[in-house]
């Protein structure tokens, strides 16, 4: 997500590639797949005939047991027919086992075909979604296809056995059951394509919302900084409305499945009961009528229920998955090319003012009031919760245009909170924050400030792309190189190979990434620069060079969260934060009026006018230089990171001299 700090980038229509010929749909592909494997399909059908026989015996044996056995007073005949029905169940169970083997022989080639296509696409097109397709979607397609084969086969052979049985018992029974059954099946088949289309629309809408959330969530910081909450919310609302409309349409068409089941499975049962007297008067025996009810209730209704719910839901899902796996063009599946980021999950981890969706560029800004200060805080109060103690209370501060302010204070006192308020990342509980005379959370203030925090954001692209990231217009090589030279990035660019060199964020040091982020902010049009410990990985000389470059920017204003006393002394004014109490003044004034500042200066400052404090404990070998020249007895020894009171042994790191009281 990127909102440039200058004028919006003009959008030019991208050339549209020629559309490839439309590939066959999944239904036609499915028919071809089955036709090429007709021996397996034939074996599946032959074993399914046993299921047809079992279904036939379900009603026919029951009818004969009643008419020729129990109702005729011959219990042996009745029990014999029931025994035949039980034997049919055993034989059908054996056939079902062989059916599953045939289904496996049919399904596994489909999986192998899909795996080859997915792997081939991944190797050919460097498709980043191949892993997901290979591990999830291929398995979904295989399992769904197996379920559909079983459900469809079961309904076909069950219905065949039941209809043959009805005709064998009495043709009139077939006339009562067949018409509503065929009507229900026809209604269901007619709704398959519309249901599949609406299922796909729903899935696409759902994926769209997931994609939006995936882009918005890491960039919430940038969205807040850009004041684009309303635009992002409206864009997300449109996606939710689209999914809601798709869900409603899918639900409306889903009613047809219920109607098809009621027409084809339950209406025949009602008709048999309603027409029972009429059927009995025309020669249909009681056993035949009971057998017909058994056919409908125990065979046709369950088979139709499984077909409608299995094929209606899983069939649409299978069609969508197959289309996305094998036949959807790569361009339809990939989002716009993005840069690989380093330095945090947020799309703008360095805090540069870059927020809001890429589809909503910042409009041209109206001129700011000419006499407005660069930064103004009016009675600002902020707490991290309604019952929490305020971090800032009634803070008022004005930084004029071209000013240079340093913010100092103990760790955790609220310095970064102040930077977040000025950048628009946080909203004050009371008071107002204005940048250039405009509300810091308004769209007009987006391009007027740039925040560079401690963790610098550098992405995998050329040096040029990284440096001009916050500029909507073209930036000349001369301007980029001049900015890099001013900030101190020139040597790094030369080492990398120039502005056109590719940047590998992982290969850069933390200090080099900070220099890139600083130069990017320097090149931007934002007149107010916020450095929230943005130079903490630089040495004092490089830090001084970068800060002086920002302070000398024409029309620029600089606010620095200082972590060295030298950084504070370079500022025009210094803001000392001590809880909810703050003092602002020059270095000499604060030494006399602020005990906290005197303490901080003593911890940071020189001793005897010439010594410098030890460097931060970041040496990879576990040693730090002692204080610089100027201390009595100093000979440039090094001391290890050890608890206070322990002394490093003589000759450490090749130092052969004895300690001299250092």
VMD Tcl script that draws the C-alpha trace (Angstrom):
set ca {
  {0.00 0.00 0.00}
  {1.53 3.27 -1.04}
  {0.38 6.85 -0.89}
  {3.07 9.18 -2.20}
  {3.81 12.33 -0.36}
  {3.64 14.42 -3.52}
  {1.11 14.82 -6.28}
  {-0.77 11.66 -7.27}
  {0.85 9.54 -9.92}
  {-1.06 9.71 -13.20}
  {-2.55 6.41 -14.15}
  {-1.84 5.21 -17.67}
  {-3.71 2.27 -19.15}
  {-1.58 -0.84 -19.30}
  {-1.39 -2.62 -22.64}
  {-3.75 -5.56 -22.70}
  {-2.29 -8.82 -23.98}
  {-4.15 -10.77 -26.57}
  {-6.67 -13.11 -24.93}
  {-5.86 -16.78 -25.44}
  {-8.59 -19.03 -26.80}
  {-11.02 -20.13 -24.13}
  {-10.16 -23.65 -22.93}
  {-12.85 -26.31 -22.57}
  {-14.92 -26.11 -19.43}
  {-14.64 -28.59 -16.56}
  {-17.74 -30.54 -17.63}
  {-16.38 -31.26 -21.10}
  {-13.00 -32.07 -19.63}
  {-14.64 -34.44 -17.19}
  {-16.44 -36.31 -19.99}
  {-13.17 -36.67 -21.89}
  {-11.41 -37.91 -18.77}
  {-14.04 -40.62 -18.19}
  {-14.13 -41.60 -21.87}
  {-10.38 -42.21 -21.92}
  {-10.79 -44.53 -18.93}
  {-13.80 -46.48 -20.14}
  {-12.47 -49.88 -18.90}
  {-12.47 -48.60 -15.32}
  {-15.90 -47.02 -15.81}
  {-17.22 -50.31 -17.21}
  {-15.84 -52.28 -14.25}
  {-17.42 -49.75 -11.89}
  {-20.79 -50.17 -13.62}
  {-20.66 -53.98 -13.54}
  {-19.99 -54.13 -9.83}
  {-22.74 -51.55 -9.27}
  {-25.26 -53.94 -10.85}
  {-25.15 -55.90 -7.59}
  {-26.44 -52.79 -5.84}
  {-29.26 -52.63 -8.38}
  {-30.20 -56.21 -7.50}
  {-30.21 -55.46 -3.81}
  {-32.44 -52.41 -4.37}
  {-34.79 -54.52 -6.51}
  {-35.13 -57.09 -3.73}
  {-35.82 -54.37 -1.12}
  {-39.39 -53.84 -2.29}
  {-40.07 -56.93 -4.42}
  {-39.14 -59.45 -1.70}
  {-41.20 -57.51 0.85}
  {-44.22 -57.55 -1.46}
  {-43.94 -61.28 -2.14}
  {-43.41 -62.01 1.56}
  {-46.68 -60.26 2.35}
  {-48.85 -61.38 -0.58}
  {-47.58 -64.94 -0.98}
  {-46.48 -65.55 2.59}
  {-47.81 -63.84 5.66}
  {-51.16 -62.60 4.24}
  {-51.73 -66.03 2.62}
  {-51.00 -67.81 5.89}
  {-47.71 -69.35 4.74}
  {-45.07 -68.01 7.10}
  {-42.29 -70.13 5.59}
  {-42.71 -68.48 2.20}
  {-42.73 -65.06 3.85}
  {-39.56 -65.79 5.79}
  {-37.95 -67.18 2.66}
  {-38.52 -63.96 0.75}
  {-37.19 -61.91 3.64}
  {-34.14 -64.17 3.74}
  {-33.63 -63.52 0.03}
  {-33.73 -59.80 0.71}
  {-31.09 -60.24 3.44}
  {-28.89 -62.28 1.09}
  {-29.17 -59.45 -1.43}
  {-27.75 -57.06 1.16}
  {-24.74 -59.34 1.69}
  {-24.09 -59.65 -2.05}
  {-24.45 -55.87 -2.49}
  {-21.95 -55.29 0.30}
  {-19.41 -57.44 -1.53}
  {-20.07 -55.43 -4.69}
  {-19.66 -52.14 -2.80}
  {-16.15 -53.19 -1.74}
  {-15.22 -53.78 -5.37}
  {-16.83 -50.46 -6.29}
  {-14.47 -48.59 -3.97}
  {-11.48 -50.21 -5.65}
  {-12.75 -49.14 -9.06}
  {-13.33 -45.59 -7.77}
  {-9.73 -45.47 -6.53}
  {-8.51 -46.57 -9.97}
  {-10.55 -43.73 -11.45}
  {-9.66 -40.99 -8.94}
  {-5.91 -41.43 -8.55}
  {-5.17 -40.75 -12.26}
  {-7.10 -37.49 -11.87}
  {-4.93 -36.53 -8.92}
  {-1.75 -37.43 -10.81}
  {-2.88 -35.34 -13.79}
  {-3.61 -32.33 -11.60}
  {-0.29 -32.66 -9.76}
  {1.63 -32.71 -13.05}
  {-0.20 -29.62 -14.27}
  {0.32 -27.70 -11.02}
  {4.02 -28.61 -10.79}
  {4.53 -27.81 -14.47}
  {2.94 -24.40 -14.06}
  {4.98 -23.70 -10.94}
  {8.24 -24.50 -12.72}
  {7.29 -22.71 -15.91}
  {5.68 -19.56 -14.54}
  {7.26 -19.37 -11.06}
  {3.73 -19.53 -9.66}
  {3.90 -18.68 -5.96}
  {0.50 -20.30 -5.33}
  {1.63 -23.73 -6.49}
  {2.32 -24.99 -2.98}
  {-1.21 -24.16 -1.85}
  {-2.70 -25.76 -4.94}
  {-0.53 -28.85 -4.58}
  {-1.14 -29.44 -0.88}
  {-4.77 -28.36 -0.56}
  {-6.70 -27.80 -3.75}
  {-5.52 -30.98 -5.47}
  {-6.59 -33.04 -2.46}
  {-9.93 -31.23 -2.36}
  {-10.47 -32.03 -6.03}
  {-9.57 -35.70 -5.55}
  {-11.80 -36.23 -2.51}
  {-14.70 -34.30 -4.02}
  {-14.48 -36.16 -7.31}
  {-14.48 -39.52 -5.50}
  {-17.57 -38.48 -3.52}
  {-19.37 -37.35 -6.65}
  {-18.64 -40.61 -8.46}
  {-20.01 -42.61 -5.55}
  {-23.09 -40.46 -5.09}
  {-23.97 -40.30 -8.81}
  {-23.38 -44.02 -9.33}
  {-25.45 -44.89 -6.27}
  {-28.43 -42.82 -7.41}
  {-28.30 -44.14 -10.97}
  {-28.26 -47.82 -10.06}
  {-30.55 -47.45 -7.04}
  {-33.17 -45.61 -9.11}
  {-32.88 -48.22 -11.86}
  {-33.46 -51.09 -9.42}
  {-36.38 -49.29 -7.75}
  {-38.12 -48.42 -11.03}
  {-37.72 -51.97 -12.34}
  {-39.14 -53.26 -9.07}
  {-42.13 -50.90 -9.23}
  {-42.90 -52.00 -12.77}
  {-42.57 -55.65 -11.73}
  {-45.01 -55.20 -8.87}
  {-47.62 -53.19 -10.81}
  {-47.23 -50.76 -13.73}
  {-49.72 -48.40 -12.05}
  {-47.21 -47.88 -9.24}
  {-44.65 -46.70 -11.77}
  {-47.15 -44.17 -13.11}
  {-47.63 -42.71 -9.63}
  {-43.92 -42.58 -8.64}
  {-42.01 -41.89 -11.87}
  {-43.48 -38.49 -12.94}
  {-42.66 -36.57 -9.70}
  {-39.30 -38.35 -9.49}
  {-38.34 -37.27 -13.00}
  {-39.66 -33.76 -12.33}
  {-37.52 -33.45 -9.20}
  {-34.40 -34.74 -10.96}
  {-35.02 -32.42 -13.90}
  {-35.47 -29.43 -11.60}
  {-32.20 -30.26 -9.85}
  {-30.24 -30.81 -13.07}
  {-31.54 -27.54 -14.47}
  {-30.25 -25.65 -11.41}
  {-26.73 -27.14 -11.49}
  {-25.10 -24.61 -13.81}
  {-26.67 -21.51 -12.18}
  {-25.73 -22.89 -8.77}
  {-22.15 -23.52 -9.90}
  {-21.83 -19.99 -11.28}
  {-23.19 -18.46 -8.09}
  {-21.01 -20.71 -5.96}
  {-17.98 -19.48 -7.87}
  {-19.05 -15.85 -7.51}
  {-19.40 -16.36 -3.78}
  {-15.97 -17.99 -3.54}
  {-14.38 -15.22 -5.63}
  {-16.03 -12.56 -3.45}
  {-14.86 -14.35 -0.31}
  {-11.31 -14.59 -1.67}
  {-11.50 -10.91 -2.58}
  {-12.33 -9.96 1.01}
  {-9.54 -12.20 2.27}
  {-7.15 -10.49 -0.15}
  {-8.29 -7.04 0.97}
  {-7.83 -7.92 4.62}
  {-4.44 -9.42 3.85}
  {-3.38 -6.11 2.30}
  {-5.04 -3.85 4.88}
  {-4.06 -5.58 8.12}
  {-0.27 -5.19 7.72}
  {-0.79 -1.64 6.50}
  {-3.10 -0.33 9.22}
  {-0.29 1.91 10.40}
  {0.00 3.43 6.93}
  {-3.75 3.73 6.55}
  {-3.94 5.72 9.77}
  {-0.95 7.83 8.74}
  {-2.61 8.65 5.44}
  {-5.95 9.45 7.03}
  {-7.45 6.93 4.63}
  {-9.60 5.02 7.13}
  {-12.83 6.13 5.48}
  {-11.68 5.19 1.97}
  {-10.39 1.80 3.08}
  {-13.59 1.12 5.04}
  {-15.73 2.03 2.03}
  {-13.67 -0.20 -0.23}
  {-13.99 -3.08 2.23}
  {-17.73 -2.40 2.56}
  {-18.08 -2.79 -1.19}
  {-16.36 -6.17 -1.02}
  {-18.59 -7.29 1.84}
  {-21.68 -6.10 -0.03}
  {-20.58 -8.07 -3.08}
  {-20.14 -11.23 -1.02}
  {-23.48 -10.64 0.70}
  {-25.24 -10.27 -2.65}
  {-23.53 -13.43 -3.93}
  {-24.56 -15.32 -0.78}
  {-28.19 -14.18 -1.13}
  {-28.26 -15.20 -4.78}
  {-26.74 -18.57 -3.92}
  {-29.29 -19.06 -1.14}
  {-32.19 -18.24 -3.48}
  {-31.04 -20.79 -6.00}
  {-30.37 -23.21 -3.16}
  {-34.12 -23.24 -2.51}
  {-34.46 -25.19 -5.77}
  {-32.51 -28.06 -4.22}
  {-35.06 -28.30 -1.42}
  {-37.89 -28.09 -3.96}
  {-36.27 -30.79 -6.10}
  {-35.90 -33.11 -3.10}
  {-39.49 -32.52 -2.01}
  {-40.80 -33.09 -5.54}
  {-38.74 -36.12 -6.44}
  {-38.43 -37.88 -3.08}
  {-41.26 -36.91 -0.77}
  {-44.11 -36.18 -3.17}
  {-44.13 -39.79 -4.55}
  {-44.57 -41.07 -1.00}
  {-47.51 -38.73 -0.42}
  {-49.06 -39.72 -3.75}
  {-48.80 -43.42 -2.91}
  {-50.67 -42.86 0.35}
  {-53.29 -40.60 -1.24}
  {-53.93 -42.93 -4.19}
  {-53.79 -46.15 -2.12}
  {-57.59 -46.79 -2.26}
  {-57.64 -46.14 -5.99}
  {-54.65 -48.43 -6.54}
  {-56.13 -51.23 -4.43}
  {-59.41 -51.01 -6.36}
  {-57.49 -51.52 -9.61}
  {-55.73 -54.70 -8.65}
  {-52.66 -53.50 -6.82}
  {-52.10 -55.89 -3.93}
  {-51.41 -54.71 -0.38}
  {-47.95 -56.26 -0.56}
  {-47.20 -54.43 -3.79}
  {-48.31 -51.14 -2.23}
  {-46.09 -51.72 0.83}
  {-43.22 -52.69 -1.47}
  {-43.70 -49.46 -3.45}
  {-43.59 -47.44 -0.22}
  {-40.37 -49.26 0.73}
  {-38.85 -48.43 -2.67}
  {-39.59 -44.74 -2.21}
  {-38.78 -44.39 1.50}
  {-35.72 -46.66 1.74}
  {-34.16 -46.39 -1.72}
  {-35.26 -43.45 -3.88}
  {-35.56 -40.76 -1.20}
  {-32.10 -41.40 0.42}
  {-30.42 -41.75 -2.99}
  {-31.98 -38.51 -4.27}
  {-31.09 -36.71 -1.03}
  {-27.44 -37.76 -1.36}
  {-27.38 -36.79 -5.03}
  {-28.80 -33.32 -4.48}
  {-26.69 -32.40 -1.47}
  {-23.57 -34.13 -2.80}
  {-23.68 -33.04 -6.42}
  {-25.30 -29.69 -5.68}
  {-22.63 -28.53 -3.22}
  {-19.58 -30.63 -3.96}
  {-20.15 -30.54 -7.72}
  {-20.07 -26.75 -7.81}
  {-17.00 -26.71 -5.57}
  {-15.25 -29.28 -7.76}
  {-15.97 -27.26 -10.91}
  {-14.52 -24.14 -9.29}
  {-11.43 -25.92 -7.96}
  {-10.71 -27.65 -11.27}
  {-11.08 -24.42 -13.18}
  {-8.62 -22.69 -10.86}
  {-6.19 -25.59 -10.75}
  {-5.78 -26.37 -14.39}
  {-7.47 -23.94 -16.69}
  {-7.49 -20.45 -15.13}
  {-4.84 -18.19 -16.73}
  {-1.99 -17.27 -14.44}
  {-2.74 -13.59 -14.74}
  {-6.18 -14.12 -13.26}
  {-4.73 -15.76 -10.18}
  {-1.82 -13.42 -9.47}
  {-2.16 -10.02 -7.93}
  {-0.12 -7.07 -9.12}
  {3.57 -7.60 -8.78}
  {4.70 -6.61 -5.35}
  {8.11 -6.10 -3.90}
  {9.50 -8.45 -1.34}
  {9.86 -6.53 1.89}
  {12.33 -6.70 4.68}
  {12.07 -5.13 8.04}
  {8.67 -6.06 9.42}
  {5.24 -7.23 8.43}
  {3.87 -3.79 7.81}
  {3.88 -2.55 4.29}
  {5.50 0.62 5.52}
  {7.60 -0.56 8.37}
  {9.81 2.46 8.23}
  {6.81 4.66 8.84}
  {7.18 6.74 5.68}
  {3.84 8.35 5.02}
  {2.49 5.75 2.71}
  {-1.01 4.60 3.48}
  {-4.37 3.88 2.01}
  {-5.16 1.60 -0.89}
  {-3.19 1.94 -4.08}
  {-6.45 2.44 -5.92}
  {-7.16 5.65 -3.98}
  {-4.30 8.09 -4.64}
  {-4.10 11.21 -2.57}
  {-5.77 14.12 -4.31}
  {-3.92 17.32 -5.08}
  {-3.63 19.35 -1.91}
  {-4.88 22.85 -1.47}
  {-2.25 25.40 -0.43}
  {-1.59 25.44 3.31}
  {-1.91 28.69 5.26}
  {1.27 30.66 4.67}
  {1.72 31.67 8.31}
  {0.93 28.27 9.84}
  {3.76 26.61 11.81}
  {5.20 23.36 10.60}
  {3.90 21.50 13.67}
  {1.49 22.56 16.36}
  {0.16 20.55 19.31}
  {-2.64 22.17 21.31}
  {-3.40 20.69 24.77}
  {-2.80 17.16 23.54}
  {-3.64 14.32 25.90}
  {-3.15 10.67 25.06}
  {-3.56 7.39 26.96}
  {-3.47 3.80 25.73}
  {-6.89 3.02 27.15}
  {-9.89 4.74 28.75}
  {-8.70 3.87 32.28}
  {-4.96 4.07 31.64}
  {-2.74 6.82 33.00}
  {-2.11 9.39 30.24}
  {1.27 9.25 28.55}
  {0.86 12.87 27.51}
  {-1.29 15.40 29.33}
  {-2.20 18.85 27.98}
  {0.95 19.08 25.88}
  {1.21 22.22 23.78}
  {4.08 22.67 21.37}
  {4.83 24.77 18.30}
  {7.64 24.09 15.85}
  {8.09 26.85 13.26}
  {8.83 26.21 9.62}
  {12.49 25.39 9.21}
  {12.84 24.52 12.89}
  {14.86 21.68 14.37}
  {13.49 20.03 17.53}
  {15.06 17.18 19.50}
  {12.95 15.10 21.89}
  {14.75 13.47 24.82}
  {13.68 11.48 27.84}
  {14.06 8.12 29.55}
  {13.18 4.95 27.68}
  {9.43 4.28 27.63}
  {8.50 7.82 28.63}
  {6.40 8.43 25.48}
  {8.78 9.80 22.85}
  {7.65 7.34 20.17}
  {4.05 7.95 21.22}
  {4.58 11.62 20.45}
  {6.04 10.70 17.07}
  {3.03 8.47 16.39}
  {0.66 11.33 17.19}
  {2.52 13.73 14.91}
  {2.57 11.13 12.14}
  {-1.16 10.52 12.51}
  {-0.70 6.91 13.55}
  {-2.34 7.59 16.91}
  {-5.37 9.73 17.66}
  {-5.19 11.98 20.71}
  {-7.81 11.62 23.40}
  {-7.94 15.37 23.71}
  {-6.52 18.40 21.97}
  {-5.40 18.75 18.36}
  {-2.30 17.99 16.30}
  {-1.76 20.08 13.18}
  {0.88 19.81 10.48}
  {1.23 22.84 8.27}
  {-1.99 24.22 9.73}
  {-4.05 21.12 8.88}
  {-5.29 18.26 11.00}
  {-2.66 15.55 11.09}
  {-5.26 12.85 10.39}
  {-6.77 14.56 7.38}
  {-6.07 13.69 3.77}
  {-4.54 17.14 3.19}
  {-1.77 16.43 5.75}
  {-0.67 13.13 4.24}
  {2.06 14.57 2.06}
  {3.30 17.06 4.63}
  {5.12 14.70 7.01}
  {7.25 11.61 6.77}
  {8.12 9.31 9.67}
  {11.26 7.17 9.72}
  {11.33 4.86 12.75}
  {14.10 2.65 14.02}
  {13.33 -0.37 11.83}
  {13.97 0.70 8.25}
  {11.82 -0.66 5.44}
  {13.77 -1.74 2.34}
  {12.26 -3.91 -0.37}
  {13.71 -6.15 -3.06}
  {14.03 -3.95 -6.13}
  {16.52 -1.50 -7.52}
  {18.16 1.23 -5.48}
  {16.25 3.78 -7.56}
  {12.87 2.20 -6.77}
  {13.66 2.26 -3.07}
  {14.73 5.90 -3.08}
  {11.90 7.32 -5.22}
  {9.20 5.28 -3.43}
  {7.56 8.38 -1.92}
  {7.66 10.43 -5.11}
  {4.83 10.18 -7.62}
  {6.77 12.02 -10.32}
  {9.98 11.00 -12.05}
  {13.18 11.74 -10.13}
  {16.39 12.41 -12.01}
  {19.59 10.51 -11.32}
  {21.29 13.77 -10.37}
  {18.68 14.54 -7.71}
  {18.83 11.03 -6.24}
  {22.61 11.01 -6.14}
  {22.73 14.48 -4.62}
  {20.30 13.42 -1.90}
  {22.28 10.24 -1.26}
  {25.50 12.22 -1.01}
  {23.93 14.69 1.41}
  {22.55 11.99 3.72}
  {25.61 9.75 3.49}
  {24.37 6.95 1.25}
  {26.73 7.70 -1.64}
  {29.36 5.12 -0.71}
  {26.72 2.42 -0.28}
  {25.27 3.12 -3.72}
  {28.73 2.90 -5.26}
  {29.36 -0.42 -3.54}
  {26.02 -1.82 -4.70}
  {26.69 -0.80 -8.30}
  {24.67 2.37 -8.85}
  {21.03 3.34 -8.86}
  {20.05 0.47 -11.18}
  {21.58 -2.17 -8.89}
  {19.25 -4.71 -7.30}
  {18.84 -4.49 -3.54}
  {18.80 -7.58 -1.34}
  {17.50 -6.33 2.03}
  {18.95 -9.28 3.90}
  {22.44 -8.51 2.56}
  {22.41 -4.95 3.93}
  {23.42 -3.98 7.42}
  {20.92 -2.27 9.71}
  {22.77 1.02 9.25}
  {22.69 0.75 5.46}
  {18.96 0.10 5.52}
  {18.52 3.17 7.70}
  {20.51 5.28 5.24}
  {18.26 4.12 2.39}
  {15.13 4.97 4.39}
  {16.57 8.36 5.33}
  {17.45 9.19 1.73}
  {13.96 8.12 0.62}
  {12.44 10.54 3.12}
  {14.89 13.26 2.09}
  {13.82 12.92 -1.56}
  {10.12 13.12 -0.68}
  {8.17 16.35 -0.83}
  {7.20 16.15 2.85}
  {8.48 19.31 4.58}
  {8.24 17.79 8.09}
  {10.59 14.87 8.80}
  {10.18 12.78 11.98}
  {13.23 10.71 12.92}
  {12.20 8.26 15.64}
  {15.64 6.85 16.50}
  {16.08 6.47 12.75}
  {19.87 6.77 13.10}
  {20.38 4.40 16.03}
  {22.40 1.97 13.86}
  {24.70 4.71 12.54}
  {27.91 5.89 14.14}
  {27.93 9.43 15.56}
  {29.63 10.92 12.50}
  {27.11 9.39 10.06}
  {24.25 10.39 12.34}
  {25.42 13.99 12.45}
  {25.76 14.10 8.67}
  {22.23 12.78 8.11}
  {20.63 15.13 10.65}
  {22.46 18.17 9.27}
  {21.25 17.22 5.77}
  {17.62 17.16 6.93}
  {18.01 20.36 8.92}
  {19.43 22.11 5.82}
  {16.67 20.96 3.46}
  {15.07 24.02 1.87}
  {11.77 24.63 3.64}
  {12.28 21.54 5.76}
  {11.45 21.03 9.42}
  {13.09 18.31 11.51}
  {11.91 16.55 14.67}
  {14.37 14.01 16.10}
  {13.79 11.46 18.84}
  {17.34 11.70 20.18}
  {19.33 8.85 21.66}
  {22.66 10.72 21.86}
  {23.38 14.03 23.54}
  {25.20 15.18 20.41}
  {21.96 14.80 18.46}
  {20.11 16.92 21.01}
  {22.78 19.64 21.02}
  {22.47 20.05 17.24}
  {18.80 21.04 17.58}
  {17.47 24.57 17.85}
  {15.28 23.53 20.77}
  {15.03 20.44 22.96}
  {11.84 18.94 24.38}
  {12.49 17.06 27.64}
  {9.78 14.50 28.41}
  {9.43 13.42 32.04}
  {6.11 11.63 32.32}
  {3.29 14.08 31.91}
  {5.66 16.97 32.68}
  {7.63 18.48 29.81}
  {10.10 21.30 29.40}
  {11.25 22.88 26.17}
  {14.27 25.11 25.65}
  {17.86 25.34 24.50}
  {20.66 23.16 25.79}
  {22.13 25.75 28.15}
  {18.69 26.72 29.49}
  {17.69 23.12 30.22}
  {20.94 22.38 32.03}
  {19.86 24.96 34.58}
  {16.14 24.25 34.71}
  {15.78 20.46 34.29}
  {17.38 17.97 36.64}
  {16.38 15.15 34.29}
  {18.15 16.83 31.40}
  {21.26 17.35 33.54}
  {21.16 13.67 34.41}
  {20.73 12.65 30.77}
  {23.52 15.01 29.74}
  {25.78 13.57 32.40}
  {25.15 10.04 31.21}
  {25.65 11.03 27.59}
  {28.07 13.87 27.78}
  {31.87 14.30 27.80}
  {34.15 13.92 30.78}
  {36.92 16.54 31.30}
  {35.90 18.04 28.00}
  {37.49 15.42 25.78}
  {36.31 11.90 26.59}
  {33.40 10.16 24.87}
  {31.20 7.42 26.30}
  {31.63 3.77 25.41}
  {29.81 2.59 22.32}
  {26.64 0.53 22.60}
  {27.15 -3.15 23.45}
  {26.62 -4.43 19.94}
  {30.11 -5.76 19.15}
  {29.77 -9.32 17.77}
  {32.90 -10.44 19.63}
  {31.44 -9.46 22.97}
  {33.76 -6.55 23.75}
  {33.35 -2.78 23.82}
  {35.89 0.02 23.70}
  {36.36 1.82 26.96}
  {35.79 5.54 27.19}
  {37.83 7.48 24.67}
  {41.09 9.30 25.32}
  {41.02 11.77 28.11}
  {40.47 9.56 31.15}
  {43.41 9.24 33.52}
  {45.49 6.13 32.86}
  {43.63 5.19 29.70}
  {45.65 3.12 27.23}
  {42.88 2.05 24.90}
  {42.19 -1.27 26.58}
  {39.04 -3.26 25.83}
  {36.77 -4.79 28.42}
  {34.42 -7.74 27.98}
  {30.68 -7.75 28.62}
  {30.85 -9.02 32.20}
  {29.07 -8.21 35.44}
  {30.29 -5.16 37.29}
  {33.36 -5.91 39.40}
  {34.90 -8.52 37.13}
  {38.10 -7.62 35.29}
  {39.12 -8.94 31.91}
  {42.39 -10.86 31.94}
  {45.56 -9.21 30.68}
  {46.57 -9.85 27.04}
  {42.94 -10.02 25.93}
  {42.68 -9.49 22.17}
  {46.43 -9.28 21.84}
  {46.89 -6.46 24.30}
  {50.15 -7.28 26.05}
  {50.29 -4.30 28.35}
  {49.41 -4.49 32.02}
  {46.43 -2.52 33.27}
  {47.36 0.88 34.55}
  {44.44 1.55 36.85}
  {41.92 2.13 34.13}
}
mol new
graphics top color blue
foreach p $ca { graphics top sphere $p radius 0.5 }
foreach p [lrange $ca 0 end-1] q [lrange $ca 1 end] { graphics top cylinder $p $q radius 0.2 }
display resetview
